[in-house]
Amino acid sequence: MVEGFIPLLLSGMLMCGLLLRTVSQHGANVDEPSKKPNFIIILADDIGWGDLDVNQPEEKTNNTPYLNLMAEQGLRLTDFHSPASTCSPSRAAILTGRYGLRNGVTHNFAVGSVAGLPLSEVTLPQLLQKAGYYTAMIGKWHLGHNGPFGPTNRGFDYYLGIPYSNDMGCTDIPGYNLPQCPPCDSSGPQRSVHGGCYSKVGLPLMENSSIVEQPLDLWTLTEQYKSTATRIIQNARERGQPYLLYIALAHMHVPLAPPLLPDASAGPPEDDKVYTASLQEMDSLVGAVKSASDDADKDNTLIWFTGDNGPWEQKCQYAGRVGPFMGKWQTNRGGGSAKRTTWEGGHRVPTVAYWPGRILANTTSSTLLSGMDIFPTLLSLAGVTPPSDRRYDGIDATNILLHGEHTGHEFLFHPNSGAAGKFGDLQTVRTRKHKAFYITGAAEACGGATGRQQLHDPPLIFDLERDEAEETPLEVKTPEYQAVADRIARRREELLWDIATDKSVSTADYSTDESAAPCCDHRQPVCRCHTLVVIVRSIIWEK
C-alpha cells in the first residue's frame, strides 16, 4: 500500500521544495513588477520534422493537436535546424549560441562523466538570471551532473529532471526499446547486458542537486513534469517576476513509456502505436504548459517549441518520422540518414513560436534558422547584452518572429555528430537552397545496415528546393555547382580560421570515472534510493 502512495508523496515533496526555494530566493522581489517578457523553451528529444501534424497535412494524422493549435495561433518555422544531430552538443549550442568547436561540447557526456559544459562558457539562464529573471528547468540536462556542472550551478534557480538520456540507467518497469532492456535487478549482483542497456545504476530523478528517486518511474514522469511546470508558471504570476522556463522533454527518446500498460509477455506492440502514444503524451504536456501560460500572462510570454535532433532511425518502430527529408543518396547506399548524421532528417526539426499579440497568428516562415539563434534572440527581447569577450554563431531572430522578415543565416554549418568524421568538425554546409557534404556515411539504419564513410572532394552539393530528399547531387561541371562550391569553400575557410583564432574557445573534459555516476545509496544494488519515503513520512509526521 505504501508503494501506491509513492508517486503522490514524491509530487508533494517536489512541490514543497520548489515553493520553499522560490520564497527563499525571490521573496524580496514580490512587489516589483516587470515588463520584461517571459520565455518558455520546450525542447523535444529525437523528434522528427514529420511528427508535427501540420508539417504534413496530407497524412491527416491527429497526434499533435496542441502543437497544431499553437502553430495555428503562432508561427511555424519550416527550415529550422538543431545545432547538432545528437544530444549534448545540441543542448550546449542552444544555451551558449556557439558551435561545439567553440563551446567545447562536440559529443555526448556519459553516466560517469566527471565534468560537463566547460565552466568558461556563459549560458542563457545565467545572463537572464543576472537580469532579474527567475530561471527554472524541467527534464533532460545532459551537460554534466557533478558539482559545478549541474543545472543549478549553470544559471537555473530550480531544476527537476533526469541528468542525461532516458536510456542511461535501468528502471524497475522498463519502457519500450530496441533491443529491449531488462529491469533493474536489486536481488542479485550487478551485471552487464548487451550494448545500449545500463544495469549497474538506476536512472535517477533529481531535484536541484539532490537525487529524490532512483530508479525513477518513467511511466509517471509526465504528470510530475506537468504539475511542476504549472506551479512554476503560477508562482511567477503571483510574484510578478519575469521567468525563463526551459523544458527538455525526452518522451520521444527510447525507452518510450507512454500511458500504456507495459506487458512484457505480450512482446512489443505492432507498427508505431507506442511511438504515436508517446508523441501524443508529449503533446498533451505542451498543451498543459500552454494553457497555464495563457491563463497566467498570455500576452507577455513567448513559447518556443523545437527539437534537439532528428529521429533515432536504428530504433525502427520506436523512431519518429523525417517527412520528405529522407536522405536518399545515403539510404540508397545503405546506412541511416537521421540522428547522428548531417542529412536533413538528422537536424531539420519541427519548430513553432507562439506569442499572442506579438507573433502574427497562423503564419509560416521558411527562413533558415538554428537552435543557436534562441540565445541571442531571447537576450535581445529581454534587453540583455551578451558578453563581448567571445564570438557567437547564432543570430538575433527577433525581426523574423515579430515582424515577418526573412533574413536568416546566409551560411549554416552542421557539425559531425557521431556518424562520419571527427566529432564537431564542420563538414556539411548550407547556404540558401544549397547544401554541401564533404563527408557522408557511417550511421546505422533500421535493420543494422551502416553505410561506409566517404570523403567528398569536391563536395556533394544538393539543391534542396528541387530535391528535398537529397537524392541527386548537382553535376560538378555545371556553372551552378561551381558558383556554389566556390562560395561555400571561401566561407568554410573563413569560419575555420575564425574559430582557430578565437581566444574564447573552450575545451570540454570528457574523462569518466565510475564514482562520478549519480548514486543515491552506494550500499544498494543499482544505487536504489530508500530515503524518499522516509523523507516524505518525516514531513507528514512533523505536520
C-alpha positions in Angstrom: 0.0 0.0 0.0 2.9 2.4 0.8 4.2 1.8 -2.8 0.9 3.0 -4.2 1.4 6.4 -2.5 5.0 7.0 -3.6 4.2 9.0 -6.8 1.8 11.1 -4.9 4.1 11.7 -2.0 7.0 12.4 -4.3 5.0 15.0 -6.2 4.1 16.7 -2.9 7.7 16.7 -1.7 8.9 18.2 -5.0 6.3 20.9 -4.8 7.3 21.7 -1.3 10.9 22.0 -2.4 10.0 24.2 -5.3 7.9 26.6 -3.2 10.5 26.8 -0.4 13.3 27.6 -2.8 11.2 30.2 -4.7 10.3 32.0 -1.5 13.8 31.9 0.0 15.4 33.2 -3.2 12.9 35.7 -4.5 10.8 36.9 -1.7 12.2 40.4 -1.8 11.0 40.8 -5.4 7.3 40.1 -4.9 6.2 43.7 -5.2 8.5 44.6 -8.1 6.5 44.3 -11.3 8.4 43.8 -14.5 7.5 44.4 -18.1 10.2 42.0 -19.4 8.8 39.1 -21.4 8.6 35.6 -20.0 10.2 32.8 -22.0 9.3 29.1 -22.3 11.6 26.9 -24.3 10.3 23.4 -25.0 12.9 21.1 -26.4 11.8 17.7 -27.7 14.3 14.8 -27.8 14.7 12.8 -31.0 11.6 14.2 -32.7 11.2 14.1 -36.5 10.1 17.0 -38.7 7.3 14.8 -39.9 6.0 14.2 -36.4 4.2 17.5 -36.3 0.8 17.0 -37.9 0.7 20.4 -39.6 4.1 19.8 -41.3 2.4 17.0 -43.2 -1.3 17.8 -43.5 -1.7 15.3 -46.4 -1.1 12.5 -43.8 -4.3 13.5 -42.0 -3.0 12.5 -38.6 -4.1 14.0 -35.3 -1.2 13.1 -33.0 -0.2 16.7 -32.0 -3.5 18.7 -31.6 -2.0 21.1 -29.1 1.1 21.9 -31.2 -1.2 22.2 -34.2 -3.2 24.8 -32.3 -0.1 26.6 -31.2 1.0 26.7 -34.9 -2.4 28.0 -35.9 -2.1 30.8 -33.3 1.5 31.4 -33.9 4.4 31.0 -36.4 5.6 27.7 -37.9 9.3 27.6 -38.8 9.8 25.0 -41.6 13.5 25.4 -42.2 14.7 25.4 -38.6 17.7 23.2 -37.6 19.1 21.7 -34.4 22.7 22.9 -33.8 23.9 19.3 -33.9 22.4 15.9 -34.6 22.9 14.5 -31.1 22.0 15.4 -27.5 24.8 17.1 -25.6 26.3 19.2 -28.4 22.8 20.4 -29.5 21.9 21.5 -25.9 25.2 23.2 -25.4 24.9 25.2 -28.6 21.3 26.3 -27.7 22.3 27.6 -24.3 25.5 29.3 -25.5 24.7 30.4 -29.0 28.0 28.8 -30.2 29.1 25.9 -32.3 30.6 22.9 -30.4 34.1 23.8 -31.8 33.8 27.0 -29.7 31.9 25.8 -26.6 33.9 22.6 -26.4 30.9 20.2 -26.4 31.3 18.0 -29.5 29.8 14.7 -28.3 27.7 13.3 -25.5 28.5 13.1 -21.9 28.4 9.8 -20.1 26.9 8.4 -16.9 30.3 8.5 -15.4 31.4 11.9 -16.8 33.3 13.9 -14.2 32.7 17.2 -16.0 30.4 18.8 -18.5 29.8 22.1 -20.4 33.1 24.0 -19.7 32.7 26.5 -16.9 34.3 29.1 -19.1 31.1 29.1 -21.1 28.3 31.6 -20.3 24.8 30.3 -20.6 21.4 31.9 -21.4 19.9 31.3 -18.0 23.0 32.8 -16.3 22.6 36.0 -18.2 18.8 36.2 -17.7 19.2 35.3 -14.0 21.5 38.3 -13.6 18.9 40.5 -15.4 16.3 39.6 -12.7 14.7 36.6 -14.2 13.6 33.5 -12.3 15.1 30.6 -14.1 13.8 27.0 -13.9 14.5 23.8 -15.9 12.5 20.6 -16.2 13.7 17.5 -17.9 16.8 16.2 -19.5 20.0 18.2 -18.8 22.9 16.1 -20.3 25.6 18.8 -19.9 27.3 17.4 -16.8 25.8 16.3 -13.5 28.7 16.6 -11.0 29.3 19.6 -8.7 29.6 22.9 -10.7 28.4 21.4 -13.9 24.8 20.7 -12.8 21.9 22.9 -14.0 21.6 24.9 -10.7 25.2 25.9 -11.0 24.8 27.0 -14.6 22.1 29.6 -14.2 18.9 27.8 -13.1 17.3 28.6 -9.8 15.4 25.4 -9.9 15.7 22.0 -11.6 13.7 18.8 -11.7 14.6 16.1 -14.2 17.0 13.4 -15.4 20.7 14.4 -15.7 21.1 12.6 -19.1 19.1 10.4 -21.5 16.3 8.0 -20.6 18.3 5.0 -21.7 21.3 5.7 -19.5 20.1 3.9 -16.4 17.8 0.9 -15.5 14.3 1.2 -14.3 12.0 -1.3 -12.5 9.5 -1.3 -15.3 11.5 -0.6 -18.5 10.0 1.3 -21.3 9.9 0.1 -24.9 13.3 -0.1 -26.6 15.1 -1.9 -29.4 16.7 -4.1 -28.3 14.6 -4.4 -25.1 16.4 -3.8 -21.9 15.8 -5.8 -18.7 14.6 -4.2 -15.4 16.9 -3.2 -12.6 18.0 -6.2 -10.5 18.1 -5.4 -6.8 18.3 -9.0 -5.6 21.5 -10.2 -7.2 24.9 -8.9 -8.2 25.3 -6.1 -10.7 25.6 -7.5 -14.2 26.4 -6.4 -17.6 24.0 -6.8 -20.5 24.0 -6.2 -24.3 25.1 -2.8 -25.6 22.7 0.0 -25.2 21.4 -1.2 -21.8 22.6 0.0 -18.4 22.2 -2.2 -15.4 24.6 -1.0 -12.8 23.0 2.3 -12.0 19.3 3.1 -11.7 18.0 6.1 -13.7 17.9 9.0 -11.2 15.3 11.8 -10.8 17.0 14.9 -9.5 15.6 18.0 -7.8 18.2 20.7 -7.8 21.4 18.9 -6.9 19.8 16.0 -5.0 18.6 12.6 -6.1 15.0 12.2 -5.0 14.2 8.8 -6.6 16.5 6.1 -8.0 15.5 4.3 -10.1 12.7 6.6 -11.2 9.3 5.6 -12.6 9.3 6.6 -16.3 5.6 5.9 -16.5 4.6 8.7 -14.1 7.2 11.2 -15.1 5.0 13.2 -17.4 2.5 14.0 -14.7 5.3 15.2 -12.4 6.6 17.4 -15.1 3.1 18.9 -15.8 2.4 19.7 -12.2 5.8 21.2 -11.7 5.7 23.4 -14.8 2.2 24.6 -14.0 3.3 25.6 -10.5 6.4 27.4 -11.8 4.2 29.5 -14.1 1.6 30.2 -11.4 4.2 31.2 -8.9 5.8 33.6 -11.4 2.4 35.3 -12.0 2.0 35.8 -8.3 5.5 37.2 -7.9 5.2 39.5 -10.9 8.7 38.4 -11.9 9.8 37.5 -15.4 10.9 34.0 -15.9 12.7 31.5 -18.2 11.3 28.0 -18.1 13.3 25.5 -20.1 11.5 22.2 -20.6 13.7 19.5 -22.2 11.4 16.5 -22.9 12.8 13.0 -23.5 9.4 11.5 -24.4 10.5 10.6 -28.0 13.9 9.1 -26.9 13.9 5.4 -26.1 12.9 3.8 -23.8 9.5 5.0 -24.6 7.0 5.0 -21.7 3.6 6.3 -22.9 0.4 5.9 -20.9 0.1 2.2 -21.9 0.1 -0.8 -19.6 3.5 -2.4 -20.2 3.1 -6.2 -20.6 6.4 -8.0 -21.1 4.7 -11.2 -22.0 2.9 -9.6 -24.9 6.1 -8.5 -26.6 6.5 -5.2 -28.5 3.4 -3.6 -30.0 2.7 -3.6 -33.7 3.7 -0.7 -36.0 4.2 2.7 -34.4 1.5 2.6 -31.8 4.0 3.0 -28.9 5.7 5.9 -30.6 2.4 7.5 -31.5 1.2 7.3 -27.9 4.5 8.8 -26.7 4.1 11.7 -29.2 0.5 12.3 -28.0 1.6 12.3 -24.4 4.4 14.8 -25.2 1.8 17.0 -27.0 -0.5 16.8 -24.0 2.3 18.2 -21.8 2.9 21.0 -24.3 -0.9 21.7 -24.1 -0.8 21.9 -20.3 2.1 24.3 -20.4 0.5 26.5 -23.0 -2.8 26.5 -21.0 -1.1 27.5 -17.8 0.9 30.2 -19.6 -2.2 31.6 -21.3 -4.1 31.8 -18.0 -1.1 33.5 -16.3 0.4 36.0 -18.7 -0.7 35.2 -22.2 0.3 38.5 -23.9 3.8 38.6 -22.3 5.0 35.1 -22.8 6.9 33.7 -25.8 6.7 29.9 -26.1 9.3 28.4 -28.4 9.0 24.7 -29.3 11.7 22.8 -31.2 13.8 19.6 -31.2 17.4 18.7 -30.2 17.9 16.4 -33.3 16.0 14.1 -35.6 14.7 10.6 -35.1 17.0 7.7 -33.9 16.5 5.7 -37.1 18.0 2.4 -35.8 15.2 2.2 -33.2 12.8 1.3 -36.1 9.2 1.4 -34.9 10.3 3.4 -31.9 11.6 6.2 -34.0 9.9 9.3 -35.4 9.3 10.4 -39.0 11.5 12.7 -41.0 8.8 13.6 -43.5 10.2 14.2 -47.0 13.8 14.7 -45.8 14.9 11.1 -46.3 18.5 11.5 -47.3 18.0 9.1 -50.2 21.6 9.5 -51.5 22.7 7.8 -48.3 19.8 5.3 -47.8 20.2 4.1 -51.4 23.8 3.1 -50.5 23.0 1.7 -47.1 23.1 3.3 -43.7 21.0 5.9 -41.8 20.1 9.4 -42.7 18.6 10.9 -39.5 20.0 11.3 -35.9 23.8 11.5 -35.7 24.1 12.4 -39.4 24.1 15.7 -41.2 21.4 14.8 -43.7 18.2 16.9 -43.3 16.5 14.2 -41.3 19.2 14.5 -38.6 18.8 18.2 -37.9 15.7 19.7 -39.5 13.3 19.7 -36.6 9.6 20.8 -36.1 9.5 24.3 -34.7 6.7 26.6 -33.6 6.9 30.0 -31.9 3.8 31.4 -30.1 3.3 34.8 -28.6 -0.2 36.3 -28.8 -0.3 39.9 -29.9 3.4 39.9 -30.8 3.7 37.0 -33.3 1.2 37.0 -36.1 -1.1 34.1 -35.9 -1.3 31.3 -38.5 1.9 32.2 -40.3 4.8 30.2 -41.7 8.4 31.1 -42.4 10.9 29.2 -44.4 13.8 31.4 -43.2 17.0 29.4 -42.5 17.4 29.3 -38.7 19.1 27.3 -36.0 18.7 26.4 -32.3 21.7 28.6 -31.7 19.5 31.6 -32.5 17.5 31.1 -29.3 20.3 32.5 -27.2 20.7 35.9 -29.0 17.0 36.3 -29.7 15.8 35.8 -26.1 18.6 38.1 -24.8 17.6 40.8 -27.3 13.9 40.5 -26.3 14.9 40.8 -22.6 17.2 43.8 -23.3 20.3 41.9 -22.2 23.6 42.4 -24.0 25.7 39.2 -24.2 29.4 39.3 -23.0 31.6 40.9 -25.6 34.6 38.7 -24.8 33.5 35.9 -27.1 32.3 35.2 -30.5 28.8 33.8 -31.3 27.3 31.8 -34.1 23.6 32.4 -33.5 21.7 35.3 -35.0 19.0 37.5 -33.5 15.8 36.3 -35.0 13.5 38.9 -33.3 12.5 40.6 -36.6 11.7 37.2 -38.1 9.5 36.2 -35.2 7.8 39.6 -34.7 7.9 41.4 -38.0 7.9 38.7 -40.7 11.3 39.4 -42.0 13.1 36.6 -43.9 16.8 37.3 -43.4 18.2 34.2 -41.7 21.6 32.5 -41.9 23.5 33.1 -45.2 25.6 30.1 -44.2 24.8 27.4 -41.6 27.2 24.6 -40.7 26.1 21.2 -39.5 28.7 19.5 -37.3 29.7 15.9 -37.4 27.6 14.3 -34.7 28.7 10.7 -34.2 28.4 9.2 -37.6 31.1 10.0 -40.2 34.1 12.1 -39.4 35.6 13.7 -36.2 33.1 14.9 -33.6 32.2 18.5 -34.1 34.0 19.1 -37.4 32.1 21.3 -39.7 32.0 19.2 -42.9 28.4 20.0 -44.0 27.4 23.5 -45.1 24.0 25.0 -46.0 23.7 28.3 -48.0 20.3 29.4 -49.1 18.8 26.5 -51.1 22.1 24.6 -51.5 23.8 22.1 -49.2 27.3 20.7 -49.5 28.7 17.5 -47.9 32.4 16.9 -47.5 31.8 13.6 -45.7 28.9 11.1 -45.5 28.1 7.7 -44.2 28.7 5.6 -41.0 25.2 5.8 -39.4 23.2 2.7 -38.5 19.8 2.4 -40.1 16.8 0.3 -39.0 17.9 -3.3 -39.6 21.6 -2.7 -38.8 23.0 -1.6 -42.1 25.7 1.1 -41.9 26.8 3.0 -44.9 30.6 3.3 -45.3 32.2 6.6 -44.5 33.1 8.6 -47.7 35.0 11.8 -48.1 33.9 14.1 -50.9 36.4 16.3 -52.7 34.9 18.1 -54.5 31.8 18.0 -52.2 28.4 16.7 -52.9 26.0 19.6 -53.4 22.2 19.3 -53.4 19.6 21.8 -54.4 17.0 21.4 -51.6 14.3 23.3 -53.4 14.3 20.8 -56.2 15.5 17.8 -54.2 14.4 17.9 -50.5 15.0 14.1 -50.3 18.7 14.8 -51.0 18.9 12.1 -53.7 20.7 13.5 -56.7 23.6 15.9 -56.3 24.4 18.6 -58.8 26.8 17.8 -61.7 30.2 19.1 -60.8 30.9 20.7 -64.2 27.8 22.9 -64.2 28.1 26.6 -63.6 25.6 26.4 -60.7 27.8 23.8 -58.9 31.0 25.8 -59.5 29.5 29.1 -58.1 28.0 27.4 -55.0 31.2 25.4 -54.3 33.4 28.5 -54.5 31.2 30.4 -52.1 31.0 27.6 -49.6 34.7 26.9 -49.7 35.6 30.5 -49.0 33.1 30.8 -46.1 34.2 27.5 -44.6 37.8 28.6 -44.7 36.9 31.9 -43.1 34.9 30.3 -40.3 37.6 27.7 -39.5 40.2 30.5 -39.3 37.8 32.5 -37.1 37.4 29.6 -34.7 41.2 28.8 -34.8 41.9 32.4 -33.7 39.1 32.7 -31.2 40.6 33.2 -27.7 37.2 32.3 -26.1 37.2 28.7 -27.4 36.6 26.3 -24.6 37.6 22.6 -24.2 35.4 20.1 -22.5 36.7 17.4 -20.2 35.3 14.1 -21.3 37.1 11.9 -18.8 34.9 9.4 -16.9 35.1 7.7 -13.5 32.6 5.1 -12.1 32.4 7.1 -8.9 31.1 10.1 -10.8 27.8 8.3 -11.7 24.8 9.7 -9.7 24.1 7.3 -6.9 21.6 7.7 -4.1 23.0 4.9 -1.9 26.2 3.1 -2.9 25.3 0.3 -0.5 22.3 -0.7 -2.5 22.3 -2.6 -5.9 21.7 -0.1 -8.7 22.0 2.7 -6.1 18.4 2.1 -5.1 17.2 5.0 -3.1 15.1 4.2 0.0 15.3 7.7 1.5 12.4 9.1 -0.4 9.6 7.5 1.6 11.5 8.2 4.9 11.8 11.9 4.0 8.2 12.3 2.9 7.0 10.4 6.0 9.0 12.7 8.3 7.5 15.8 6.7 4.0 14.4 7.2 4.6 13.3 10.8 6.1 16.7 11.7 3.0 18.3 10.4 
